[in-house]
Amino acid sequence: MNSYKIFQDWTRNSQNFKGQFVMVNFRFAAIVQSSLILKFLFFWYLIYYRIFVIWILGVELPWNLKIGKGLQVFHGQALVVNGGVILGENCVLRHSTTIGNKTASDDINDCPKIGNNVDVGANSCILGKITIGDNVVIGAGSIVIKDIPSNCVVVGNPSRIIKYIDKTSILNQDYK
């Protein structure tokens, strides 16, 4: 087992113990789920993950979720991400965020694909078969139901682009 995969989000959550705890548990559950032998040996861990992380902590990150390295999770409460969502590298998710499909079906093909360096504000909803580009900032409380191009800031219900930003601004966290 490659321990780097388990701790690949550790430094991005360095000031956030809960974020570190959730991501290490998620990464280990994803590794266990990837092999029939590991599922057999660690079935108890998948039960623990479902009960403690998903039900008690309220962080719904299914172990089959595709997440790039460096995911940062703030607070975590009421965070719901459908198993069909694809998250890029170095993304930020805050509390009370829902990312998934628009219908009641469990079709993983109807879920968003989110690029790299996407910062999702608290209480946001990202729904449907949409694509969000790289280096996007989604404001708190936004409802995103349409594709978003790279390098922009979106806010509102329904979300709208309020500003295009250059890549250096994203890297410096300067959204003014």
C-alpha positions in Angstrom: 0.0 0.0 0.0 1.4 3.4 -1.0 1.3 5.7 2.1 1.8 8.7 -0.1 -1.7 8.2 -1.6 -3.2 8.2 1.9 -1.4 11.4 3.0 -1.5 13.3 -0.4 -4.0 15.9 1.1 -2.2 16.3 4.4 -0.2 19.5 3.8 -3.2 21.2 2.1 -5.2 20.7 5.3 -2.2 21.5 7.6 -4.1 23.9 9.8 -7.3 21.8 9.8 -7.1 18.6 11.8 -10.7 17.6 10.8 -9.8 18.0 7.1 -6.7 15.9 7.6 -8.7 13.2 9.4 -11.5 13.1 6.8 -9.1 13.0 3.9 -6.9 10.3 5.3 -9.9 8.2 6.1 -11.3 8.8 2.6 -8.1 7.9 0.9 -7.7 4.7 2.9 -11.3 3.7 2.2 -10.7 4.3 -1.6 -7.7 2.0 -1.5 -9.6 -0.7 0.4 -12.5 -0.4 -2.1 -10.1 -0.8 -5.1 -9.3 -4.5 -4.4 -11.4 -7.5 -3.7 -8.8 -8.9 -1.3 -8.6 -5.6 0.6 -12.4 -5.4 0.8 -12.5 -8.8 2.3 -9.7 -8.0 4.8 -10.9 -4.5 5.7 -14.7 -4.8 5.3 -14.9 -3.6 8.9 -13.1 -0.4 7.9 -15.6 0.4 5.2 -18.4 0.0 7.8 -16.5 2.3 10.2 -16.0 4.8 7.4 -19.7 4.8 6.5 -20.9 5.1 10.1 -18.3 7.6 11.5 -17.2 9.8 8.6 -20.4 9.8 6.5 -23.1 9.5 9.1 -21.7 11.0 12.3 -19.3 13.7 10.8 -21.7 14.5 8.0 -19.1 14.4 5.3 -20.5 12.4 2.4 -17.4 11.5 0.3 -18.2 8.1 -1.2 -15.0 5.9 -1.4 -15.5 5.4 -5.2 -15.3 9.2 -5.8 -12.5 10.4 -8.2 -10.6 13.2 -6.5 -7.2 14.6 -7.5 -4.5 15.2 -4.9 -4.6 18.1 -2.6 -8.3 18.4 -1.7 -8.9 20.8 1.1 -12.0 20.3 3.2 -13.1 23.1 5.6 -15.5 22.3 8.4 -17.0 19.4 6.5 -20.5 19.4 8.0 -23.3 18.9 5.5 -20.8 18.2 2.7 -22.5 16.0 0.1 -20.6 14.8 -3.0 -22.2 12.2 -5.4 -19.9 9.2 -6.2 -20.0 10.1 -9.9 -18.4 13.5 -9.5 -14.9 14.0 -10.7 -12.8 16.6 -8.8 -9.5 17.9 -10.0 -6.4 18.6 -8.1 -6.0 21.3 -5.3 -9.7 22.0 -4.9 -11.4 23.5 -1.8 -14.7 22.4 -0.5 -16.5 24.1 2.3 -19.5 23.1 4.6 -23.1 22.8 3.4 -22.0 22.1 -0.2 -23.8 19.7 -2.5 -22.3 18.4 -5.7 -24.2 15.9 -7.7 -26.9 15.1 -10.3 -30.2 17.0 -10.8 -32.5 14.0 -10.8 -33.3 11.3 -8.3 -31.5 8.7 -10.4 -28.1 7.5 -9.4 -26.7 7.8 -12.9 -23.1 8.8 -12.4 -23.0 10.2 -16.0 -25.2 13.1 -14.9 -22.7 14.5 -12.4 -20.3 17.5 -12.6 -16.7 17.4 -13.7 -14.7 19.9 -11.8 -11.3 21.1 -12.9 -8.1 21.9 -11.0 -7.7 24.7 -8.4 -11.5 25.2 -8.0 -12.5 27.0 -4.7 -16.1 26.2 -3.8 -17.8 28.6 -1.3 -20.0 27.5 1.6 -23.6 26.5 1.0 -23.1 26.1 -2.8 -24.8 23.6 -5.0 -23.2 22.3 -8.2 -25.7 20.2 -10.0 -26.1 18.3 -13.3 -23.9 17.1 -16.1 -21.7 20.2 -16.3 -18.1 21.1 -16.6 -16.3 23.6 -14.4 -13.0 24.7 -15.7 -9.7 25.2 -13.9 -8.9 28.1 -11.6 -12.6 28.9 -10.8 -13.9 30.6 -7.6 -17.5 29.8 -6.8 -19.0 32.2 -4.3 -20.8 31.2 -1.2 -24.5 30.3 -1.7 -24.1 29.9 -5.5 -26.3 27.5 -7.5 -24.2 26.3 -10.5 -26.3 24.4 -13.2 -24.4 25.5 -16.3 -20.8 25.0 -17.6 -18.3 27.5 -16.2 -15.2 28.4 -18.2 -11.7 28.5 -16.7 -10.3 31.5 -14.8 -13.4 33.2 -13.5 -15.4 34.0 -10.4 -19.0 33.0 -10.3 -21.7 34.0 -7.8 -25.5 33.9 -7.3 -28.6 31.9 -8.0 -28.4 31.1 -10.8 -24.7 31.6 -10.9 -23.2 34.1 -13.2 -19.7 35.2 -14.0 -18.7 38.4 -12.3 -15.1 38.5 -13.1 -12.4 36.9 -15.2 -9.1 36.4 -13.5 -5.6 35.5 -14.6 -3.8 32.4 -13.4 -1.3 34.3 -11.3 -4.2 35.8 -9.2 -5.5 32.3 -8.4 -2.1 31.1 -7.4 -1.7 34.1 -5.1 -5.3 33.8 -3.7 -5.9 37.4 -4.8 -9.6 37.6 -5.8 -10.1 41.4 -5.4 
